[in-house]
Structure formats: C-alpha cells, structure tokens
Amino acid sequence: MSRTNPRFVGGTATEHYRPGALGGPAGGRGRVDSALTRRRISQVVVYALLIIGALIALLPMMWMLSASFMPTGEASTYPPHFLPSRITFSHYRELFTRLNLGRYLFNSALIAFTVTGLSLVINSMAGYAFAKLRFRGRDRAFRILSLGLVLPVQVAMLPLFLLMKNLHLINTYWGVIIPGMASIFGIFLIRQYALSIPDDMLDAARIDGASELRIYWSVVVPGILPILATLAIWTFLATWNDFMWPLIVLSDEAHYTLPVALANLSGEHVMDTELMMAGSVLTVIPVLAVFLFLQRYYIQGVMAGSVKG
Amino acid sequence: MSATRTGMPSDVGKAAWLFLAPALVLIFIFFFLPVLASLVLSVTDFDIYAIANPPTTRFVGLANYVKLLHTPEFWTALKNTFYFAIVGGPLTIAVSLATALLLNAKLVRFKSFFRTIYFTPFVTTLVAVAIVWRYLYHTRYGLLNYTLGHFGIGPIDWLGNPRWAMPAIILMSVWKNFGYNMLIFIAGLQAIPQDLYDAAEIDGAGPMRRFFNVTLPLLGPTLLFVGVITMIGYFQLFSEPYVMTQGGPLRATTSVVLMMYEEGFRWWRMGYAASIAFVLFVVILIATLIQFRLQKDRT
C-alpha cells in the first residue's frame, strides 16, 4: 500500500471479484454442476449472514426512529410495538418548545462548524510544513508530537479544567472549541498526503517570487483538497459526538451541546421513552446525513489512519 | 553560508515555524502541558478549597497513590475496565474480522452497500445510541428480552443485575465499534495477493487451512494496529456507563475514567483524581507494549 498517498488506499479495488476465475477449468460436466450447486449454497449462506448482520446493525436505529413517532406510552408495552399505531410529532414539538432543543442544536452546530473550520487551517499548515518544508528541528518536533498519540486525553482533563478556569473559559463555547482546534491525528493525516506534492511545483512557485503563504494558499491547498475533505468530516463528526469534555467544561444549560443536553434530559425523563427517542433521532440525524453523503471521504480517513500505524 | 546568501532556505525555515506555530502552541498549552501538570497535581492534595484558594495546596508525595491502592472501589474500577477491554476488545475484533471476511468473499455483490450499513453504528453519537440501548435492554418491554423469549430464554435484567450490566455494555460496544475495525481488515485482506490463495488451493488446503495459514499470518500488522487502537479506546470507557448505568449496579460498571470523573469533577478531589488518571495512562502504556511484544514474538 502506498504510504505517501492515502488516495490510493481508500479507493483500491473495493469491488474486486473475478467472475471468470470462479468456476475454473473443471473436468467433466458433472463436476461443473456440483461445483455450481456448492457455489449457490455458499452464496445463499453468505447472503443470509450478511442480511442478518445488516438487520442487527440497523435495528436499534430503526426502532429509535419508529418509537419517536409513537404516542406516549406505546414504546413501553408488552409485546413491543415495532411501528407506531398512529404517527405523532408531539414529542418533537415538546423538545423544540418546552425543552429548548433548538438551542442545543444551535450550540452543537456552532461548535462543530467552528472547530472544523479552524482545525482545517491550523492542521493543514502544520502538516504541510512537516511534509514539505526543510527546517532545523523538524524531525525532533515531529517525534515529540507523535508521542502525544499514546497519551489518553483524559489524563490532560483535570489540569485543563483548571487552566480554562484561569482563562475564564469555563462555560463558554471557546472552552470546548480551543482544545479541539489542533489535533495530532489531523497533522499526521495532512502530512502523509502532502508528501506526494512534487517539490518542483513548490520550487517553481518560489522562483516566480511567490511568498510562502501564497504558495500554501494557491499551490498546496488545491493539491490537498481531498484529504482536507476527509479531515473536515472527521473533525465535524468527532466534535459533534464528543461528550466527556463538553460535559466537564459546560455547566450552564444555555451552552449545552446536544449529547450533554440529551444525557441530562435522560436523567429527568427516564420514563418518557418516546420523547427520549425523538431527542436521540435529532442528535444522530445530522451526523448520519453527513456520513451518508460524504462517506467516500470519511472512509478514506479510516484507511489512511490504518496505514499510519 | 550559501544558504543565507540566496535567502531562500532560511526564509523557508522561518515560514515553516510560522506555519507550525499555531498548531504546536495549541497542542503544547492545551495538551502536553496539562498532561505534565497532571503528574504534578497527582502529588498534591488539590481539592475544592484549593480551587477557591490555590495556595492552600500542599505537596503530599505519593500519598494519593498509596490511598488509591488501599481503596477497594479503585480495584473494582480497574477490574471492570479490564473486564471491558479484555472481553470486549477481542470480541469486537472477532466480529470485525468475521464481517470483513464475509464482505471480502468473491461471490458477494453489493459490497459497498453492506459496508455502509455495517459502518453506520460507528458514526452515530454514543450518548444517543446508549440511551436507545438502555430501552432495548429494558427487562419487560425491551426488544432484546422479547427476542430472547422466543428462544425460551427468560427475561434478563440486563442493566439492573451486577452480573449482566457489563456484558450488556460490551454487547452494545461491539455493535457500535465493529464497523471501524472491519474497514481496516477489508483493506488488509485486499492487500493479500490472490496467488497465495490459488497456490494453497492447488496444494489442497481447504477454507479453514487457507484462513489459518495464509490470511491470519499475513494480516499480522493489521491485527496489531486494530488490537492496539481498540485496547486504547476500550480502556477509556466512560460515556456508556455514565449514560446507561451511572456506574452501577453495585459499582459493577464503574470504570477507571468514570471514577476519575467522579472524584475530580463531582467531589473536586483533583489531586486524588489525577493519580487515577496517571494509573490509567500507565495501564494503557503497558497494554500497548505487551501487544507490540506479542507481535514481535510471533514473527
């Protein structure tokens, strides 16, 4: 696999089957027939397993969606209902009116978009510098940075909280945004991809008298757009789904992100199954939509991450 | 020096540090510094009074660590975390590998369709799906007990019984996480040359032999990578018990990180909590080193 250009890792031969090679050069007719039957049987078994697996993967979310439209109490009956007896939007209405969910949706979106935008600029500049610019101390800086990959983030959280308190950033959006702006993973991802930018291209721009900033902006950025898309989706989803740090740093409901609000809500409304399902739907739908529309880029990130190891 | 005379390389060096500065400054101040500070914090008695008045903090040496080792709740949390990582980790990897093998089978079509479905649980919001699973696990109305009932398995109090609470969290985590490892395994499987399978087949090796003698050895580096990241992730268990069981019943699902959170951010015993965080770090480090060693021994 190519270490330098993850572009070729994500897309390689995912649909790689060779119909011609399956039967193979068989002897008599009878053998061909039995081989075909065996093949048919294993095909049925494999598909049956795949479909059962798909049902298990999707069932919790399908039930969540279905239960969110059920009249109050219907999700807690025996035997369980799979579909609502009649569809009601009342839980969604209650979430947006009485329970202020719009506010949390706004907070989550604001934080996720800001972190994504800033992290794209910050990490791509650093990743490019590590990949393509020669300077003293580069290798040492990179080695120190890679040490950070084995440090669990929770180890930093207690002093980080005290630091944020001193900076008066507790209970502010910035308290969540700032620690997410630069990421070691993001720098690695960009660096690996930027290694494939030809040096000649950069040198040509330098000879033309372009400043380093201009080269970054008009040569490098267009060249690494696919990996920027990957990083953007990764950052957006990770920020949206993040729970522990926002839980720690946001203490006032007005600043809650959706996961924090949802966890809080689920404590107060344990018995209100349908309402909680509607809240879960609203939390999950945005990330599912982003993933389904842009999954090509997202999956590229998974593959690039695995090559790095 | 010629470098400075032409002007270019030193300019490049300056530009490079300017490009790096925002990222390095942020990572240093908001990550590396707090990690180091955590070590310092762990040898102090920093608590709720110190938050209001930091100078009251005293150096206590290793007292926090000693206290930790004499606290049964900590050993319970450590045991629970190991239970989750050592049972849940391999289980997740096994399911990931099985689905990757299925999806890699030559006779399967619609591969990307199935791949997307299997990957979907991984991108969902953990807090939201943990809430959903809490209801699926409901003793009376939950879908899981309803389904098991058809097979004659009596209702299980998944989240209320100390024996079943951790298995329930493991089951949900396998469901949530297997898709990620599956993708990495698919990439690893596709890197294995078809010739090797053809040669093994000519030698009369059945599917099982081919799996154990061709697939598994060649998947070694992928397995190590997947093993390490799954382990690291699973040792950091927090949100699942926080949302589903609050660490109960009878502390059966209190993880090390959950205990750190409660000591540090509920009771504000931050010096003590920092010592828990550092033990977690050491545990993860040792687990990672062991996996690298195991891999080295095999090859």
Interface residues (C-beta under 8 A of the other chain):
Chain A: M1 V9 T12 A13 T14 E15 H16 Y17 R18 A21 L22 R39 S42 Q43 V46 Y47 L49 L50 G53 A54 I56 A57 L58 L59 P60 M61 W63 M64 A67 A75 S76 T77 Y78 P79 P80 I122 N123 M125 A126 Y128 A129 F130 L133 R134 F135 R136 R138 A141 L145 G148 V150 L151 P152 V153 Q154 V155 A156 M157 L158 P159 L160 F161 L162 L163 K165 I178 P179 M181 A182 S183 I184 I187 R206 E212 L213 Y216 L237 W240 N241 F243 M244 I248 L258 P259 V260 L262 A263 S266 T273 M276 M277 G279 S280 T283 V284 V287 L288 F291 L292 Q295 Y298 I299 V302 M303 S306 G309
Chain B: M8 P9 D11 V12 G13 A15 A16 W17 L18 F19 L20 P22 A23 L24 L26 I27 I29 F30 F31 F32 L33 P34 V35 A37 S38 L41 I51 T99 L102 L103 A105 K106 L107 V108 R109 K111 S112 F114 R115 T116 I117 Y118 F119 T120 P121 V123 T124 T125 L126 V127 A128 V129 I131 V132 W133 R134 Y135 L136 H138 R140 Y141 G142 L143 Y146 W175 G179 Y180 L183 I184 I186 A187 G188 Q190 A191 P221 T222 L224 F225 V226 V228 I229 I232 F235 Q236 F238 S239 Y242 V243 V257 M260 Y261 G264 F265 M270 A273 A274 A277 F278 L280 F281 I284 L285 T288
